[in-house]
């Protein structure tokens, strides 16, 4: 049986990561997802110690991995005194229970880990309500195993539950709680919709992109504000809106929560109101971390998420960020470096397939302010044209 140990304050939890290579997911893809899962665990305050990947046509309905691999994981957990095992896919309540009985330590899935990070990051009443709703929606089908997530006595990653008592694991009570939270979010949405109406005749620009691509750094650079930014996933959870003026033209700039592959559907549903800033914007700044080896797949994830929330048809400027970290190993064959140069020249990037593929694009380094003035001018030109089209009788431009 799983030990109900209490996590000592200040001690980082040690975890192992588990994924499957299936008919739908190659081993290479599984390893890529585990790289991201390791970053998620680090963001949650844990230490990834080891990873296990097994090739199976489909996940085992009882224990996700096969019995032999589960024994291997259990032996490693016992020998290395591992605190938790994190699976890259969403697990059912019975799977979690069966795995915990076999390996003797706490089990999380990717969804639970992301929910834990969101619970840590939420600051405003709105964000906390959204996270709490997503937590209860995740909890409802897993009540047999998950009642301990409603207690505060036990610390640790994945144990940051909504904070109720054991008796509230009754399905009816949980459903009532979900209904109440949805009503609460509706009230908040009405208030925020009114706030957006009162912002006047200003063009709205929204920063979107994969998590940890530098959106908040760009926000700080353009708006000269101090939005929290760090090299962790989901550093921004609450949407931040700033009024910015470039030359003679004011506009509204918003920073939103980052997207991620395998983002739990419940979170997308809960945060759709937050993403209203994206839906109601006039221009999207799609920020891409060009130094990331999987940036093309990240772009596709953002496109898919924008389509899901009904914002795929927005005018979009592709902002390829972090060119200071874009090294020779990242280059395609068509982009040859000049001898002795560790990084591609800006003009090489501007002639690359990335620039040709996107109708409007620019390459910058927000941290080093590389190409920043050109980026600012490009943004101004598009906001000015949009403003003249949307508010033809306004006098900002004259």
Secondary structure, 3 states (H helix, E strand, C coil): CCCCCCCCCCCCCEEEEEEEECCCCCHHHHHHHHHHHHHHHHHCCCEEEEEEEEECCCCECCCECCHHHHHHHHHHHHHHCCCEEEECCCCCHHHHHHHHHHHCCEEEEHHHHHHHHHHHHCCCHHHHHHHHHHHHHHHHCCHHHHHHHHCCCCCCCCCCCCCCCHHHHCHHHHHHHHHHHHHHHHHHHHHHHHHHHCCCCCEEEEEEEECCCCHHHHHHHHHCCCCCCCCCCCCCCCCEEEEEEECCEEEEEEECCCECCCCCHHHHHHCCCCCHHHHCCCEEEEEEECCCCCHHHHHHHHHHHHHHCCCCCCEEEEEEECHHHCEHHHCCCCCCCCCCCCECCHHHHHCCHHHHHCCCEEECECCCCECHHHHHHHHHHHHHHHHHHHCCCCCCCC
